[in-house]
Amino acid sequence: PCLAVTLNSRLDYFGTTVNKAARVQSLAEKDQICITSETLTHPEAVPLVEDRNLIYKQVPVKGIKEPVHVSVIK
């Protein structure tokens, strides 16, 4: 869930989900994709990652109380 608003004729999104996604994205290094556990278990995501070599870790994320469960695809 997030809040979508138009500011200066531009659509923008706000909320914890958006902040978490931005923080997780910034964790990825070159040639990597970082995915939260919520995204990884989404029915449409499962077939895209089921044959991939995933590295699981918990990472502290600014603005989020609990560590975030992240999977890294190389």
C-alpha positions, 0 to 999 in steps of 0.5 A: 500500500502507498499513497499516490499524488500528483505534484507539479503535474507529476505522479509520485508515491509515498509510504513505508512500502515505497521507502522500503523498496527504495532502500532494498533497491539501493542494496543491490550491487552491480549485476544483482537484484535484491528482492524482499521476502514479500515480493519473492513469495508473490505468485507471479514472482515465484516462477521468475526466481524458482531456478535462480541461485538466491542468497538470503539475508536480513539487513537493517534498513533506515526508517524500518524498525525490524531487519528486512528479509532480502534475497539477492539474485546474482 
